[in-house]
């Protein structure tokens, strides 16, 4: 069976391909060209040669700009903290891989994500004990995509096991560093610098205030801040302060004590649900490296409301909350607002 593999040039996709070959599949390497920063096209081509598989390039630059770069800039300008991978996966990366698979006559697709597909439900699931779980990043994939998806790294214990496999087979990708979350930023380029260059307008300076509105200092654009941030605030204070809110309508950055960034309720926009939600046994996380917390979920029109059993620290608008039933991904959405614990 032919499988279109997203071949990025890194060690994860290379070992993913190796595992597919061992399982009897016929992988076809597909490099998705999305932006020019740190382009790994030649590394991906080299990996395909080492693995002895065909290699194709699929141009997704226009889709990447429209679906990732433009929303990224717009969300930061309105005081949100987007996750580019969450934006990219359903709209660009997996869409491009599916289109390439159809053009190349491949029945299935595969990527080097650290997750698995539940064989009974067809849902994305995490592997208990797997150190680098990426199921959070895949919550936006629809059923049609998941039915064709293979995730071979679900059988690997951790990144070191993947690197060891690559070393044993002499793959040049063994020494490649992990890719950055914001892959399209030039090295050393800040969010603000990118937004200024991309939009043609510099971020507007404004005031830094406390919860009562007292002025603590000035900022050079709310895009330089995110809820929960405590470093680089440029404000001297007798207590440790955190960014508790960003106010795009007044262009203010609000700082408060640690208690001010706790929230027990989160409202999600653009929600996706892959299965009916049970009344009990649900958990959710509000960022990639967050730990699960027990949660109750209520649907309110086109939004989901998440009620956390234990307050979460700094749920940031623009990030995603992902809902789990055990180890299965049941859905998620973009955080529109967090309601502070009273």
NUMAR-987274 format. One record per residue (C-alpha): x, y, z; residue number from 1; residue in three letters. Coordinates in nm, 3 decimals, padded with zeros to 5 digits. Layout:
N
<node <X,Y,Z>,NUM,"ALA">;
...
END
This chain:
342
<node <00.000,00.000,00.000>,1,"UNK">;
<node <00.135,00.342,-00.099>,2,"UNK">;
<node <00.159,00.601,00.179>,3,"UNK">;
<node <00.231,00.973,00.134>,4,"UNK">;
<node <00.467,01.066,00.418>,5,"UNK">;
<node <00.519,01.424,00.526>,6,"UNK">;
<node <00.898,01.434,00.497>,7,"UNK">;
<node <01.028,01.747,00.668>,8,"UNK">;
<node <01.401,01.676,00.675>,9,"UNK">;
<node <01.397,01.607,01.049>,10,"UNK">;
<node <01.462,01.287,01.239>,11,"UNK">;
<node <01.097,01.220,01.332>,12,"UNK">;
<node <00.966,01.203,00.976>,13,"UNK">;
<node <01.271,01.000,00.867>,14,"UNK">;
<node <01.216,00.734,01.134>,15,"UNK">;
<node <00.840,00.745,01.065>,16,"UNK">;
<node <00.922,00.646,00.705>,17,"UNK">;
<node <01.161,00.376,00.819>,18,"UNK">;
<node <00.893,00.221,01.040>,19,"UNK">;
<node <00.644,00.226,00.754>,20,"UNK">;
<node <00.887,00.041,00.527>,21,"UNK">;
<node <00.941,-00.224,00.793>,22,"UNK">;
<node <00.564,-00.267,00.824>,23,"UNK">;
<node <00.539,-00.344,00.453>,24,"UNK">;
<node <00.412,-00.011,00.323>,25,"UNK">;
<node <00.551,00.173,00.019>,26,"UNK">;
<node <00.623,00.527,00.141>,27,"UNK">;
<node <00.637,00.825,-00.091>,28,"UNK">;
<node <00.816,01.127,00.056>,29,"UNK">;
<node <00.626,01.455,00.027>,30,"UNK">;
<node <00.791,01.782,00.124>,31,"UNK">;
<node <00.543,02.062,00.185>,32,"UNK">;
<node <00.697,02.393,00.085>,33,"UNK">;
<node <00.535,02.651,00.313>,34,"UNK">;
<node <00.777,02.939,00.372>,35,"UNK">;
<node <01.136,03.038,00.299>,36,"UNK">;
<node <01.275,03.062,00.652>,37,"UNK">;
<node <01.507,02.772,00.732>,38,"UNK">;
<node <01.368,02.571,00.442>,39,"UNK">;
<node <01.464,02.204,00.483>,40,"UNK">;
<node <01.387,02.097,00.127>,41,"UNK">;
<node <01.738,01.965,00.061>,42,"UNK">;
<node <01.749,01.782,00.395>,43,"UNK">;
<node <01.417,01.616,00.310>,44,"UNK">;
<node <01.544,01.522,-00.037>,45,"UNK">;
<node <01.857,01.372,00.120>,46,"UNK">;
<node <01.647,01.172,00.367>,47,"UNK">;
<node <01.438,01.032,00.083>,48,"UNK">;
<node <01.755,00.923,-00.094>,49,"UNK">;
<node <01.890,00.753,00.217>,50,"UNK">;
<node <01.557,00.577,00.269>,51,"UNK">;
<node <01.531,00.476,-00.096>,52,"UNK">;
<node <01.188,00.626,-00.158>,53,"UNK">;
<node <01.042,00.861,-00.424>,54,"UNK">;
<node <01.043,01.230,-00.337>,55,"UNK">;
<node <00.790,01.498,-00.435>,56,"UNK">;
<node <00.739,01.863,-00.348>,57,"UNK">;
<node <00.399,02.015,-00.283>,58,"UNK">;
<node <00.383,02.395,-00.282>,59,"UNK">;
<node <00.164,02.528,00.000>,60,"UNK">;
<node <00.311,02.879,00.033>,61,"UNK">;
<node <-00.010,03.065,-00.054>,62,"UNK">;
<node <-00.220,02.854,00.179>,63,"UNK">;
<node <00.036,02.894,00.458>,64,"UNK">;
<node <00.035,03.270,00.427>,65,"UNK">;
<node <-00.344,03.290,00.419>,66,"UNK">;
<node <-00.416,03.032,00.690>,67,"UNK">;
<node <-00.120,03.082,00.927>,68,"UNK">;
<node <00.087,03.397,00.879>,69,"UNK">;
<node <-00.202,03.641,00.826>,70,"UNK">;
<node <-00.411,03.508,01.119>,71,"UNK">;
<node <-00.095,03.497,01.337>,72,"UNK">;
<node <-00.032,03.868,01.282>,73,"UNK">;
<node <-00.399,03.962,01.322>,74,"UNK">;
<node <-00.440,03.762,01.645>,75,"UNK">;
<node <-00.131,03.912,01.807>,76,"UNK">;
<node <-00.246,04.262,01.715>,77,"UNK">;
<node <-00.575,04.203,01.896>,78,"UNK">;
<node <-00.406,04.078,02.212>,79,"UNK">;
<node <-00.421,03.702,02.153>,80,"UNK">;
<node <-00.146,03.440,02.158>,81,"UNK">;
<node <-00.195,03.207,01.860>,82,"UNK">;
<node <-00.040,02.864,01.824>,83,"UNK">;
<node <00.084,02.845,01.462>,84,"UNK">;
<node <00.086,02.463,01.455>,85,"UNK">;
<node <-00.279,02.452,01.560>,86,"UNK">;
<node <-00.362,02.690,01.273>,87,"UNK">;
<node <-00.144,02.502,01.025>,88,"UNK">;
<node <-00.224,02.137,01.080>,89,"UNK">;
<node <-00.583,02.106,00.952>,90,"UNK">;
<node <-00.576,02.396,00.704>,91,"UNK">;
<node <-00.231,02.356,00.547>,92,"UNK">;
<node <-00.014,02.062,00.647>,93,"UNK">;
<node <-00.266,01.778,00.640>,94,"UNK">;
<node <-00.468,01.935,00.362>,95,"UNK">;
<node <-00.154,01.949,00.148>,96,"UNK">;
<node <-00.056,01.595,00.237>,97,"UNK">;
<node <-00.402,01.463,00.146>,98,"UNK">;
<node <-00.397,01.649,-00.186>,99,"UNK">;
<node <-00.051,01.507,-00.262>,100,"UNK">;
<node <-00.168,01.156,-00.168>,101,"UNK">;
<node <-00.460,01.179,-00.408>,102,"UNK">;
<node <-00.236,01.307,-00.689>,103,"UNK">;
<node <00.020,01.031,-00.630>,104,"UNK">;
<node <-00.226,00.745,-00.591>,105,"UNK">;
<node <-00.156,00.690,-00.220>,106,"UNK">;
<node <-00.430,00.537,-00.008>,107,"UNK">;
<node <-00.291,00.659,00.324>,108,"UNK">;
<node <-00.092,00.948,00.467>,109,"UNK">;
<node <00.156,00.950,00.756>,110,"UNK">;
<node <00.348,01.200,00.968>,111,"UNK">;
<node <00.609,01.187,01.240>,112,"UNK">;
<node <00.384,01.316,01.518>,113,"UNK">;
<node <00.406,01.155,01.861>,114,"UNK">;
<node <00.050,01.028,01.893>,115,"UNK">;
<node <-00.164,00.739,01.770>,116,"UNK">;
<node <-00.502,00.658,01.618>,117,"UNK">;
<node <-00.739,00.461,01.839>,118,"UNK">;
<node <-00.823,00.150,01.633>,119,"UNK">;
<node <-01.175,00.122,01.775>,120,"UNK">;
<node <-01.294,00.484,01.754>,121,"UNK">;
<node <-01.065,00.638,01.492>,122,"UNK">;
<node <-00.983,00.920,01.735>,123,"UNK">;
<node <-00.642,01.074,01.791>,124,"UNK">;
<node <-00.502,00.946,02.118>,125,"UNK">;
<node <-00.193,00.989,02.328>,126,"UNK">;
<node <00.032,00.706,02.436>,127,"UNK">;
<node <00.051,00.669,02.816>,128,"UNK">;
<node <00.403,00.744,02.931>,129,"UNK">;
<node <00.519,00.881,02.598>,130,"UNK">;
<node <00.734,01.182,02.684>,131,"UNK">;
<node <00.672,01.392,02.374>,132,"UNK">;
<node <00.295,01.376,02.333>,133,"UNK">;
<node <00.166,01.581,02.037>,134,"UNK">;
<node <-00.199,01.478,02.042>,135,"UNK">;
<node <-00.286,01.834,02.153>,136,"UNK">;
<node <-00.163,01.968,01.819>,137,"UNK">;
<node <-00.387,01.734,01.619>,138,"UNK">;
<node <-00.727,01.806,01.772>,139,"UNK">;
<node <-00.844,01.991,01.460>,140,"UNK">;
<node <-00.814,01.693,01.221>,141,"UNK">;
<node <-01.150,01.576,01.090>,142,"UNK">;
<node <-01.269,01.215,01.056>,143,"UNK">;
<node <-01.193,01.197,00.682>,144,"UNK">;
<node <-00.831,01.286,00.749>,145,"UNK">;
<node <-00.797,01.055,01.049>,146,"UNK">;
<node <-00.933,00.757,00.855>,147,"UNK">;
<node <-00.635,00.778,00.619>,148,"UNK">;
<node <-00.374,00.876,00.877>,149,"UNK">;
<node <-00.091,00.658,01.009>,150,"UNK">;
<node <00.117,00.769,01.308>,151,"UNK">;
<node <00.404,00.520,01.339>,152,"UNK">;
<node <00.585,00.708,01.617>,153,"UNK">;
<node <00.303,00.612,01.851>,154,"UNK">;
<node <00.505,00.296,01.911>,155,"UNK">;
<node <00.822,00.482,02.017>,156,"UNK">;
<node <00.890,00.550,02.384>,157,"UNK">;
<node <01.053,00.890,02.341>,158,"UNK">;
<node <01.270,01.112,02.122>,159,"UNK">;
<node <01.587,00.938,02.232>,160,"UNK">;
<node <01.451,00.607,02.105>,161,"UNK">;
<node <01.378,00.774,01.771>,162,"UNK">;
<node <01.729,00.918,01.750>,163,"UNK">;
<node <01.878,00.581,01.842>,164,"UNK">;
<node <01.685,00.417,01.558>,165,"UNK">;
<node <01.806,00.682,01.315>,166,"UNK">;
<node <02.165,00.637,01.431>,167,"UNK">;
<node <02.145,00.260,01.393>,168,"UNK">;
<node <02.033,00.300,01.032>,169,"UNK">;
<node <02.288,00.572,00.955>,170,"UNK">;
<node <02.033,00.842,00.872>,171,"UNK">;
<node <02.184,01.190,00.845>,172,"UNK">;
<node <01.879,01.342,01.017>,173,"UNK">;
<node <01.989,01.192,01.349>,174,"UNK">;
<node <02.163,01.513,01.452>,175,"UNK">;
<node <01.887,01.753,01.347>,176,"UNK">;
<node <01.751,01.976,01.620>,177,"UNK">;
<node <01.379,01.993,01.689>,178,"UNK">;
<node <01.195,02.250,01.479>,179,"UNK">;
<node <01.071,02.567,01.645>,180,"UNK">;
<node <00.703,02.628,01.712>,181,"UNK">;
<node <00.712,02.948,01.508>,182,"UNK">;
<node <00.893,02.809,01.209>,183,"UNK">;
<node <00.847,03.111,00.983>,184,"UNK">;
<node <01.023,03.368,01.205>,185,"UNK">;
<node <01.379,03.454,01.107>,186,"UNK">;
<node <01.637,03.372,01.381>,187,"UNK">;
<node <01.631,03.652,01.637>,188,"UNK">;
<node <01.313,03.804,01.492>,189,"UNK">;
<node <01.053,03.903,01.754>,190,"UNK">;
<node <00.678,03.879,01.711>,191,"UNK">;
<node <00.661,04.257,01.697>,192,"UNK">;
<node <00.928,04.284,01.428>,193,"UNK">;
<node <00.751,04.020,01.219>,194,"UNK">;
<node <00.414,04.189,01.256>,195,"UNK">;
<node <00.559,04.529,01.166>,196,"UNK">;
<node <00.728,04.388,00.856>,197,"UNK">;
<node <00.429,04.175,00.757>,198,"UNK">;
<node <00.156,04.435,00.806>,199,"UNK">;
<node <00.361,04.743,00.722>,200,"UNK">;
<node <00.261,04.916,01.046>,201,"UNK">;
<node <00.455,04.918,01.374>,202,"UNK">;
<node <00.282,04.801,01.695>,203,"UNK">;
<node <00.129,05.094,01.882>,204,"UNK">;
<node <00.286,05.191,02.216>,205,"UNK">;
<node <00.061,05.217,02.520>,206,"UNK">;
<node <00.034,05.196,02.897>,207,"UNK">;
<node <00.111,04.921,03.145>,208,"UNK">;
<node <-00.134,04.937,03.435>,209,"UNK">;
<node <-00.233,04.750,03.748>,210,"UNK">;
<node <-00.584,04.600,03.791>,211,"UNK">;
<node <-00.706,04.931,03.933>,212,"UNK">;
<node <-00.586,05.120,03.626>,213,"UNK">;
<node <-00.286,05.287,03.792>,214,"UNK">;
<node <-00.004,05.343,03.545>,215,"UNK">;
<node <00.304,05.129,03.606>,216,"UNK">;
<node <00.493,05.201,03.287>,217,"UNK">;
<node <00.475,05.198,02.909>,218,"UNK">;
<node <00.493,04.926,02.644>,219,"UNK">;
<node <00.588,04.922,02.275>,220,"UNK">;
<node <00.296,04.710,02.158>,221,"UNK">;
<node <00.069,04.449,02.316>,222,"UNK">;
<node <00.198,04.193,02.064>,223,"UNK">;
<node <00.514,04.169,02.276>,224,"UNK">;
<node <00.317,04.023,02.569>,225,"UNK">;
<node <00.108,03.720,02.654>,226,"UNK">;
<node <-00.115,03.635,02.948>,227,"UNK">;
<node <00.091,03.473,03.224>,228,"UNK">;
<node <00.420,03.636,03.122>,229,"UNK">;
<node <00.639,03.752,03.411>,230,"UNK">;
<node <00.976,03.821,03.248>,231,"UNK">;
<node <01.073,04.123,03.041>,232,"UNK">;
<node <00.790,04.341,03.170>,233,"UNK">;
<node <01.010,04.647,03.218>,234,"UNK">;
<node <00.835,04.742,03.542>,235,"UNK">;
<node <00.989,04.767,03.887>,236,"UNK">;
<node <00.763,04.640,04.166>,237,"UNK">;
<node <00.784,04.517,04.524>,238,"UNK">;
<node <00.608,04.191,04.431>,239,"UNK">;
<node <00.632,03.955,04.137>,240,"UNK">;
<node <00.387,04.062,03.868>,241,"UNK">;
<node <00.237,03.876,03.573>,242,"UNK">;
<node <00.050,03.982,03.264>,243,"UNK">;
<node <-00.310,03.920,03.370>,244,"UNK">;
<node <-00.484,04.072,03.066>,245,"UNK">;
<node <-00.425,04.243,02.734>,246,"UNK">;
<node <-00.677,04.510,02.636>,247,"UNK">;
<node <-00.664,04.578,02.261>,248,"UNK">;
<node <-00.954,04.826,02.281>,249,"UNK">;
<node <-00.751,05.054,02.515>,250,"UNK">;
<node <-00.409,04.921,02.408>,251,"UNK">;
<node <-00.319,04.848,02.769>,252,"UNK">;
<node <-00.119,04.569,02.930>,253,"UNK">;
<node <-00.257,04.479,03.275>,254,"UNK">;
<node <-00.024,04.336,03.540>,255,"UNK">;
<node <-00.127,04.163,03.859>,256,"UNK">;
<node <-00.014,03.911,04.121>,257,"UNK">;
<node <-00.012,03.538,04.054>,258,"UNK">;
<node <-00.370,03.497,04.176>,259,"UNK">;
<node <-00.484,03.731,03.900>,260,"UNK">;
<node <-00.390,03.483,03.627>,261,"UNK">;
<node <-00.591,03.193,03.771>,262,"UNK">;
<node <-00.912,03.105,03.591>,263,"UNK">;
<node <-01.165,02.829,03.652>,264,"UNK">;
<node <-01.380,02.891,03.343>,265,"UNK">;
<node <-01.274,02.912,02.980>,266,"UNK">;
<node <-01.491,02.998,02.678>,267,"UNK">;
<node <-01.393,02.843,02.343>,268,"UNK">;
<node <-01.474,02.972,01.996>,269,"UNK">;
<node <-01.454,02.768,01.674>,270,"UNK">;
<node <-01.505,02.443,01.868>,271,"UNK">;
<node <-01.471,02.099,01.712>,272,"UNK">;
<node <-01.614,01.783,01.867>,273,"UNK">;
<node <-01.527,01.438,01.738>,274,"UNK">;
<node <-01.754,01.232,01.965>,275,"UNK">;
<node <-02.035,01.282,02.216>,276,"UNK">;
<node <-01.900,01.410,02.546>,277,"UNK">;
<node <-01.974,01.202,02.854>,278,"UNK">;
<node <-02.094,01.384,03.163>,279,"UNK">;
<node <-01.804,01.256,03.372>,280,"UNK">;
<node <-01.441,01.163,03.323>,281,"UNK">;
<node <-01.337,01.453,03.099>,282,"UNK">;
<node <-01.009,01.640,03.131>,283,"UNK">;
<node <-00.863,01.931,02.936>,284,"UNK">;
<node <-00.539,02.118,02.890>,285,"UNK">;
<node <-00.506,02.484,02.789>,286,"UNK">;
<node <-00.162,02.474,02.626>,287,"UNK">;
<node <00.068,02.217,02.472>,288,"UNK">;
<node <00.278,02.149,02.783>,289,"UNK">;
<node <-00.008,02.190,03.029>,290,"UNK">;
<node <-00.119,01.906,03.254>,291,"UNK">;
<node <-00.472,01.768,03.235>,292,"UNK">;
<node <-00.731,01.898,03.477>,293,"UNK">;
<node <-01.076,01.752,03.537>,294,"UNK">;
<node <-01.337,01.957,03.354>,295,"UNK">;
<node <-01.710,01.982,03.285>,296,"UNK">;
<node <-01.812,02.100,02.939>,297,"UNK">;
<node <-02.124,02.289,02.835>,298,"UNK">;
<node <-02.224,02.380,02.481>,299,"UNK">;
<node <-02.365,02.733,02.450>,300,"UNK">;
<node <-02.463,02.812,02.094>,301,"UNK">;
<node <-02.147,02.819,01.885>,302,"UNK">;
<node <-01.922,02.820,02.191>,303,"UNK">;
<node <-01.804,02.566,02.446>,304,"UNK">;
<node <-01.771,02.655,02.813>,305,"UNK">;
<node <-01.517,02.462,03.017>,306,"UNK">;
<node <-01.554,02.453,03.395>,307,"UNK">;
<node <-01.230,02.337,03.556>,308,"UNK">;
<node <-01.231,02.150,03.884>,309,"UNK">;
<node <-00.902,02.317,03.975>,310,"UNK">;
<node <-00.822,02.667,03.846>,311,"UNK">;
<node <-00.584,02.681,03.552>,312,"UNK">;
<node <-00.289,02.916,03.542>,313,"UNK">;
<node <-00.295,03.176,03.264>,314,"UNK">;
<node <-00.528,03.040,02.994>,315,"UNK">;
<node <-00.435,03.278,02.713>,316,"UNK">;
<node <-00.685,03.393,02.450>,317,"UNK">;
<node <-00.573,03.261,02.112>,318,"UNK">;
<node <-00.430,02.939,02.252>,319,"UNK">;
<node <-00.631,02.617,02.231>,320,"UNK">;
<node <-00.801,02.409,02.497>,321,"UNK">;
<node <-00.816,02.040,02.409>,322,"UNK">;
<node <-01.065,01.798,02.567>,323,"UNK">;
<node <-00.972,01.438,02.648>,324,"UNK">;
<node <-01.174,01.135,02.742>,325,"UNK">;
<node <-00.907,00.918,02.900>,326,"UNK">;
<node <-00.630,00.925,02.640>,327,"UNK">;
<node <-00.856,01.002,02.343>,328,"UNK">;
<node <-00.888,01.350,02.194>,329,"UNK">;
<node <-01.260,01.433,02.189>,330,"UNK">;
<node <-01.238,01.792,02.069>,331,"UNK">;
<node <-01.120,02.142,02.146>,332,"UNK">;
<node <-01.133,02.504,02.040>,333,"UNK">;
<node <-00.963,02.844,02.052>,334,"UNK">;
<node <-00.974,03.021,02.388>,335,"UNK">;
<node <-01.188,03.333,02.344>,336,"UNK">;
<node <-01.179,03.439,02.709>,337,"UNK">;
<node <-01.092,03.312,03.053>,338,"UNK">;
<node <-01.304,03.399,03.355>,339,"UNK">;
<node <-01.092,03.466,03.660>,340,"UNK">;
<node <-01.138,03.269,03.978>,341,"UNK">;
<node <-01.323,03.477,04.237>,342,"UNK">;
END
